[in-house]
Amino acid sequence: MIKRLLILVAIALFGLMVWPLVATIAPFSELTPLAARYAEGGTSDLGAANLVTAVVVTYRGLDTLGEVTVLFAATAGVGVLLRRGARSKDELSGATDSEESISDGRQAGHSPFSEILSTGSAALFPLVLMFGAYIFIHGHLTPGGGFQGGVVIASGFALLLAANSGRRLSHGVLLAVESLSGAFYVGLGLLGLVLAAGFLDTTFLPLGRLGQVFSAGAIPIIYSFVGLKVGSELTNILESLRK
């Protein structure tokens, strides 16, 4: 009873604290100067039909680079914690014959799941990858981008792992894709610094024709590398959790 009373008091105090903010909210009748600059320059200066992409990749590109770095740090942290936990478990219990036989069966590709699930996942997997690639390649034209496309790609690998518990993904390949994508991302940013007006300035490549795939300077290339990096990082987390 006392616990519930304390919860209700806490909710009431939180409501009193937030109410002045909610009561004074008013819709904007016009764009702020910064937002107006983004809305006007996203198309004319960068050639991007999707203004959200223009902001994320170029105007606040350093923030996006920081987000990718945070995701990389989270992936590395998950890997370290899971390896440490697995090592401690092996030291305490040791490997038994039954565990070795299960591991051998998984390495051989045996799966306890149905044939329908395995066949369906094999058929859907390339379609999911194509859809993810489509999302980040067309991120400058339609809603979507590198983060969304990378998540879709990771969901395809999650489907494979769910359909076949014995399937193993190459940690080395995932790490190579992740590292190279991040390196090329930073490299494109440096090209903007050398060949254009600043770091992650995408206008060092031709803007092309608005609405075409090959347009918006280097934005489609940058978003492709972001998508590959996000997809490989999330897939690496899934593989670590599966182990």
Sine and cosine of phi, psi and omega as CSV:
sin_phi,cos_phi,sin_psi,cos_psi,sin_omega,cos_omega
0.00,0.00,-0.71,0.70,0.00,-1.00
-0.91,0.41,-0.62,0.79,0.00,-1.00
-0.89,0.46,-0.70,0.71,0.03,-1.00
-0.90,0.43,-0.63,0.78,0.02,-1.00
-0.89,0.45,-0.66,0.75,0.03,-1.00
-0.90,0.43,-0.62,0.79,0.04,-1.00
-0.90,0.44,-0.70,0.72,0.02,-1.00
-0.90,0.44,-0.63,0.77,0.04,-1.00
-0.90,0.43,-0.67,0.74,0.01,-1.00
-0.89,0.45,-0.67,0.74,0.03,-1.00
-0.90,0.43,-0.66,0.75,0.01,-1.00
-0.90,0.43,-0.67,0.74,0.03,-1.00
-0.91,0.42,-0.63,0.78,0.04,-1.00
-0.90,0.44,-0.65,0.76,0.04,-1.00
-0.89,0.45,-0.66,0.75,0.05,-1.00
-0.89,0.45,-0.55,0.83,0.00,-1.00
-0.95,0.30,-0.58,0.81,-0.08,-1.00
-1.00,0.04,-0.42,0.91,-0.11,-0.99
-0.83,0.56,-0.70,0.71,0.03,-1.00
-0.85,0.53,-0.59,0.81,0.03,-1.00
-0.93,0.37,-0.69,0.72,-0.01,-1.00
-0.92,0.39,-0.61,0.79,-0.06,-1.00
-0.94,0.35,-0.44,0.90,-0.05,-1.00
-0.99,-0.12,0.04,1.00,0.01,-1.00
-0.93,0.36,0.75,-0.66,0.03,-1.00
-0.70,-0.71,0.63,-0.78,0.01,-1.00
-0.92,0.39,0.58,-0.81,0.03,-1.00
-0.96,0.27,0.75,-0.66,0.04,-1.00
-1.00,0.08,-0.30,0.95,0.03,-1.00
-0.46,-0.89,0.30,-0.96,-0.01,-1.00
-0.95,0.31,0.53,-0.85,0.13,-0.99
-0.93,0.37,0.33,-0.95,0.00,-1.00
-0.82,0.57,-0.64,0.76,0.00,-1.00
-0.92,0.38,-0.70,0.71,0.02,-1.00
-0.90,0.44,-0.62,0.79,0.03,-1.00
-0.90,0.43,-0.62,0.79,0.04,-1.00
-0.90,0.44,-0.67,0.74,0.04,-1.00
-0.90,0.44,-0.71,0.71,-0.05,-1.00
-0.91,0.42,-0.58,0.81,-0.01,-1.00
-0.99,0.16,-0.62,0.79,-0.09,-1.00
-1.00,0.04,-0.30,0.95,-0.04,-1.00
-0.87,0.49,-0.61,0.79,-0.01,-1.00
-1.00,0.02,-0.73,0.68,-0.08,-1.00
-0.96,0.29,-0.65,0.76,-0.06,-1.00
-1.00,0.07,-0.55,0.83,-0.11,-0.99
-0.92,-0.39,-0.31,0.95,0.02,-1.00
0.96,0.27,0.35,0.94,-0.02,-1.00
-0.99,-0.14,0.83,-0.56,0.04,-1.00
-0.95,0.30,-0.48,0.88,0.04,-1.00
-1.00,-0.07,0.95,-0.31,-0.07,-1.00
-0.92,0.39,-0.50,0.87,0.04,-1.00
-0.88,0.48,-0.67,0.74,0.04,-1.00
-0.90,0.44,-0.66,0.75,0.02,-1.00
-0.86,0.51,-0.65,0.76,0.00,-1.00
-0.94,0.33,-0.73,0.69,-0.10,-0.99
-0.92,0.39,-0.68,0.74,-0.12,-0.99
-1.00,0.09,-0.58,0.82,-0.15,-0.99
-0.92,-0.40,-0.88,0.47,-0.11,-0.99
-0.88,0.47,-0.63,0.77,0.06,-1.00
-0.84,-0.54,0.69,0.72,-0.04,-1.00
-0.89,0.45,-0.54,0.84,0.03,-1.00
-0.91,0.42,-0.58,0.81,0.07,-1.00
-0.90,0.44,-0.68,0.74,0.03,-1.00
-0.89,0.45,-0.65,0.76,0.07,-1.00
-0.88,0.48,-0.63,0.78,0.06,-1.00
-0.91,0.42,-0.61,0.79,0.03,-1.00
-0.90,0.43,-0.66,0.75,0.04,-1.00
-0.90,0.43,-0.61,0.80,0.03,-1.00
-0.91,0.41,-0.65,0.76,0.04,-1.00
-0.89,0.46,-0.66,0.75,0.03,-1.00
-0.90,0.45,-0.63,0.77,0.05,-1.00
-0.89,0.45,-0.67,0.74,0.02,-1.00
-0.90,0.43,-0.62,0.78,0.04,-1.00
-0.90,0.43,-0.66,0.75,0.03,-1.00
-0.89,0.47,-0.72,0.69,0.01,-1.00
-0.89,0.46,-0.64,0.77,0.01,-1.00
-0.90,0.43,-0.68,0.74,0.04,-1.00
-0.88,0.48,-0.69,0.72,0.01,-1.00
-0.88,0.48,-0.69,0.72,-0.02,-1.00
-0.91,0.42,-0.71,0.71,-0.03,-1.00
-0.90,0.43,-0.66,0.75,-0.02,-1.00
-0.94,0.33,-0.62,0.79,0.05,-1.00
-0.91,0.42,-0.66,0.75,0.00,-1.00
-0.90,0.43,-0.65,0.76,0.03,-1.00
-0.92,0.40,-0.64,0.77,0.02,-1.00
-0.92,0.40,-0.61,0.79,0.01,-1.00
-0.91,0.41,-0.67,0.74,0.01,-1.00
-0.91,0.42,-0.62,0.79,0.00,-1.00
-0.91,0.41,-0.66,0.75,0.02,-1.00
-0.91,0.41,-0.61,0.79,-0.01,-1.00
-0.93,0.37,-0.54,0.84,-0.03,-1.00
-0.98,0.18,-0.69,0.72,-0.12,-0.99
-0.98,-0.21,-0.53,0.84,-0.06,-1.00
0.98,0.19,0.27,-0.96,-0.01,-1.00
-1.00,0.00,0.78,-0.62,0.02,-1.00
-0.99,-0.12,0.23,-0.97,0.00,-1.00
-0.90,0.44,-0.60,0.80,-0.01,-1.00
-0.92,0.40,-0.62,0.78,0.03,-1.00
-0.91,0.42,-0.62,0.79,0.01,-1.00
-0.92,0.40,-0.63,0.78,0.01,-1.00
-0.92,0.39,-0.63,0.78,0.06,-1.00
-0.90,0.44,-0.69,0.73,0.02,-1.00
-0.89,0.46,-0.65,0.76,0.02,-1.00
-0.90,0.43,-0.62,0.78,0.03,-1.00
-0.91,0.42,-0.62,0.79,0.02,-1.00
-0.93,0.37,-0.63,0.78,0.02,-1.00
-0.90,0.43,-0.54,0.84,0.00,-1.00
-0.97,0.26,-0.16,0.99,0.08,-1.00
1.00,-0.09,0.20,0.98,0.02,-1.00
-0.95,0.32,0.57,-0.82,-0.03,-1.00
-0.72,-0.69,0.68,-0.73,0.03,-1.00
-0.99,0.15,-0.01,1.00,-0.09,-1.00
-1.00,-0.05,0.11,-0.99,-0.11,-0.99
-0.97,0.26,0.37,-0.93,0.04,-1.00
-0.92,0.39,-0.54,0.84,0.01,-1.00
-0.90,0.44,-0.68,0.73,0.01,-1.00
-0.91,0.43,-0.68,0.74,-0.01,-1.00
-0.91,0.41,-0.69,0.72,-0.01,-1.00
-0.93,0.37,-0.66,0.75,0.02,-1.00
-0.90,0.44,-0.65,0.76,0.02,-1.00
-0.92,0.40,-0.61,0.79,0.03,-1.00
-0.91,0.42,-0.56,0.83,0.01,-1.00
-0.97,0.23,-0.58,0.81,-0.05,-1.00
-0.99,0.15,-0.44,0.90,-0.11,-0.99
-0.83,0.56,-0.78,0.63,0.01,-1.00
-0.90,0.44,-0.53,0.85,0.03,-1.00
-0.92,0.39,-0.64,0.77,0.04,-1.00
-0.90,0.43,-0.67,0.74,0.04,-1.00
-0.89,0.46,-0.68,0.73,0.03,-1.00
-0.89,0.46,-0.65,0.76,0.01,-1.00
-0.91,0.41,-0.66,0.75,0.05,-1.00
-0.88,0.47,-0.69,0.73,0.03,-1.00
-0.90,0.44,-0.62,0.78,0.03,-1.00
-0.87,0.48,-0.64,0.77,-0.05,-1.00
-0.90,0.44,-0.72,0.70,-0.05,-1.00
-0.99,0.11,-0.38,0.93,0.07,-1.00
-0.95,0.31,-0.57,0.82,0.00,-1.00
-0.99,-0.15,0.33,0.94,-0.04,-1.00
-0.89,0.45,-0.41,0.91,0.02,-1.00
-1.00,0.09,-0.10,0.99,-0.03,-1.00
-0.93,-0.37,-0.62,0.79,-0.09,-1.00
-0.76,-0.65,0.28,-0.96,0.05,-1.00
-0.84,0.55,0.69,-0.72,-0.06,-1.00
0.68,-0.74,-0.34,-0.94,0.02,-1.00
0.53,-0.85,-0.30,-0.95,-0.10,-0.99
-0.91,0.42,-0.71,0.71,-0.03,-1.00
-0.92,0.39,-0.71,0.71,-0.01,-1.00
-0.91,0.41,-0.71,0.70,0.02,-1.00
-0.90,0.44,-0.62,0.79,0.04,-1.00
-0.89,0.45,-0.62,0.78,0.03,-1.00
-0.91,0.41,-0.64,0.77,0.03,-1.00
-0.90,0.44,-0.68,0.74,0.04,-1.00
-0.88,0.47,-0.68,0.73,0.03,-1.00
-0.90,0.45,-0.56,0.83,0.03,-1.00
-0.91,0.41,-0.51,0.86,0.08,-1.00
-0.90,0.44,-0.69,0.73,0.05,-1.00
-0.93,0.37,-0.55,0.83,0.07,-1.00
-0.89,0.45,-0.59,0.81,0.06,-1.00
-0.90,0.44,-0.68,0.74,0.04,-1.00
-0.89,0.46,-0.71,0.70,-0.02,-1.00
-0.92,0.40,-0.57,0.82,0.02,-1.00
-0.95,0.32,-0.51,0.86,-0.04,-1.00
-0.99,0.13,-0.39,0.92,-0.05,-1.00
-0.60,-0.80,0.97,-0.23,-0.05,-1.00
-0.94,0.35,-0.32,0.95,-0.02,-1.00
-1.00,0.02,-0.09,1.00,-0.01,-1.00
-0.95,0.32,0.69,-0.73,0.00,-1.00
-0.88,-0.48,0.71,-0.70,0.07,-1.00
-0.98,-0.18,0.61,-0.79,-0.04,-1.00
-0.97,0.26,0.91,-0.41,0.03,-1.00
-0.90,0.43,-0.58,0.81,-0.01,-1.00
-0.90,0.43,-0.66,0.75,0.01,-1.00
-0.92,0.40,-0.70,0.71,0.02,-1.00
-0.87,0.48,-0.67,0.74,0.01,-1.00
-0.91,0.41,-0.62,0.79,0.01,-1.00
-0.91,0.42,-0.70,0.71,0.02,-1.00
-0.89,0.46,-0.68,0.73,0.00,-1.00
-0.89,0.46,-0.73,0.69,-0.05,-1.00
-0.93,0.36,-0.70,0.71,-0.02,-1.00
-0.92,0.40,-0.63,0.78,0.02,-1.00
-0.89,0.46,-0.70,0.72,0.04,-1.00
-0.90,0.43,-0.63,0.77,0.00,-1.00
-0.91,0.41,-0.68,0.73,0.02,-1.00
-0.92,0.39,-0.56,0.83,0.06,-1.00
-0.87,0.50,-0.77,0.64,0.02,-1.00
-0.91,0.42,-0.61,0.79,0.02,-1.00
-0.88,0.47,-0.65,0.76,0.06,-1.00
-0.91,0.42,-0.58,0.81,0.08,-1.00
-0.89,0.46,-0.65,0.76,0.02,-1.00
-0.93,0.36,-0.55,0.83,0.08,-1.00
-0.89,0.46,-0.62,0.79,0.08,-1.00
-0.89,0.45,-0.58,0.82,0.02,-1.00
-0.93,0.37,-0.58,0.81,-0.05,-1.00
-1.00,0.09,-0.70,0.71,-0.15,-0.99
-0.99,-0.14,-0.23,0.97,-0.03,-1.00
-0.77,-0.64,-0.56,-0.83,-0.15,-0.99
-1.00,-0.04,-0.20,0.98,-0.03,-1.00
0.05,-1.00,0.04,-1.00,-0.01,-1.00
-0.88,0.47,0.74,-0.67,-0.04,-1.00
0.89,0.46,0.40,0.92,0.17,-0.99
-0.99,0.17,0.92,-0.40,-0.15,-0.99
-1.00,0.07,0.03,1.00,-0.08,-1.00
-0.99,0.13,0.13,0.99,0.07,-1.00
-0.96,0.28,-0.21,0.98,0.16,-0.99
-0.96,-0.28,0.42,-0.91,-0.02,-1.00
-0.86,0.51,0.63,-0.78,0.00,-1.00
-0.95,0.30,-0.38,0.92,0.02,-1.00
0.93,0.37,-0.36,-0.93,-0.03,-1.00
-0.98,-0.18,0.76,-0.65,-0.05,-1.00
-0.85,0.52,0.75,-0.66,0.02,-1.00
1.00,-0.10,-0.14,0.99,0.03,-1.00
-1.00,-0.03,0.39,-0.92,0.01,-1.00
-0.89,0.46,-0.73,0.68,0.01,-1.00
-1.00,0.05,0.97,0.22,0.01,-1.00
-0.49,-0.87,-0.05,-1.00,0.05,-1.00
0.90,0.44,0.51,0.86,0.07,-1.00
0.88,0.48,-0.77,-0.63,-0.06,-1.00
-1.00,-0.04,0.10,1.00,-0.05,-1.00
-0.86,0.51,-0.73,0.69,0.02,-1.00
-0.87,0.49,-0.58,0.81,0.00,-1.00
-0.93,0.36,-0.69,0.72,0.02,-1.00
-0.89,0.46,-0.70,0.72,-0.01,-1.00
-0.92,0.40,-0.52,0.85,0.06,-1.00
-0.91,0.42,-0.69,0.72,0.03,-1.00
-0.92,0.40,-0.61,0.79,0.06,-1.00
-0.89,0.46,-0.68,0.73,0.01,-1.00
-0.89,0.46,-0.68,0.73,0.04,-1.00
-0.90,0.43,-0.64,0.77,-0.02,-1.00
-0.92,0.38,-0.73,0.69,0.00,-1.00
-0.90,0.43,-0.68,0.73,0.00,-1.00
-0.89,0.46,-0.69,0.73,0.01,-1.00
-0.93,0.36,-0.59,0.80,0.01,-1.00
-0.92,0.40,-0.73,0.68,0.00,-1.00
-0.92,0.39,-0.61,0.79,0.05,-1.00
-0.90,0.43,-0.61,0.79,0.04,-1.00
-0.89,0.45,-0.64,0.77,0.06,-1.00
-0.89,0.45,-0.69,0.72,0.02,-1.00
-0.88,0.48,-0.68,0.73,0.00,-1.00
-0.91,0.42,-0.63,0.78,0.03,-1.00
-0.91,0.41,-0.67,0.74,0.02,-1.00
-0.92,0.39,-0.60,0.80,0.02,-1.00
-0.89,0.46,-0.65,0.76,0.02,-1.00
-0.91,0.42,0.00,0.00,0.00,0.00
